[in-house]
Amino acid sequence: NLHGDLSAGSGCNALTRDRDYAVKFLTEFQDRLLFGTDICAPGTPTPLVDFLLELRTAGAISEVVFQKVARGNAERLLAG
């Protein structure tokens, strides 16, 4: 019953440091990972968003994995 929040810069750094491992990690734990951010200023860079979109566009992660991490897991957890 452990979930991981990817909002911290360290989460993004860990994923972007090793793309192949990130794909395996996101796929393996797709039901437990949550996208989050503490960015609230318009125009602030969002490297995790860019990285997840890049992985999806390249077909490295599936649409299902992307949707779960991007919002589905949070919706399921909060509705629980």
N, C-alpha and C positions, 0 to 999 in steps of 0.2 A: 504494500500500500504506500509506497514511496513515489513521489512525483518530483520531477526536476524542472526548475524554472530557468529558462535560458536568458533572462533579462539582463543579468549583470554583464559587464564588459568581459569578465573572465570567462563566461560561458561562450561568448562569441569568439574570443581569442582561442579557446580550447578547440572549438570546431574548425575555425579557419586555419589553424596551424597545420592540420593534417586532413586534407579534403577526403581522402579515401576512408580514413577512420571515422570522420564525421558522417559520411554516408552510412557506414555500418552501424554506428551508434544511433543515428536518427531512425534507421530502419528497425533495429533491434528493440529500441525503447519507445517506439512511436506511440504507444498507448499511455506513456507516463511523462512525456515531455510537454511543457507548456511555454508558449511564447509569452513574453512580457516585456515591458519597457518602462523606464522612468523618464523618458523624453517627453517633454510637454511644450517645447518651443518649436514653432514652425520653422522649417528649413534646417533643423538639426540633422546631421547625417545619421542614418540607421543601418550600420554595417550588417547586423544580423538579418534584417529584412532583405537587404541586397543579396547576401549569401544564400539564404533559403530560396529566394526567387531564382537565383542563378542555378542552384542545384535542380530545382524543378524544371526550369527551361531546358537544361542540358539532359534531362531524363535520368539524372543520377539518383534522385528520389522520386517516388511516384506521386501522383496527385493525391492519393489517399494519405500517404505519409505527410505531405505538405499540409493538407487540410486538418489533419488531426493535431499537428504541432501548432499550426497557425491559430486554430480556434476550437476545433472539435473537442479536444481533451478538456479545455477550460470549461466549455459549455456543459459537458458531461459531469465534471467534478462539481461545478457550482449548482447544477440542478439536482445533484445527488440527494 
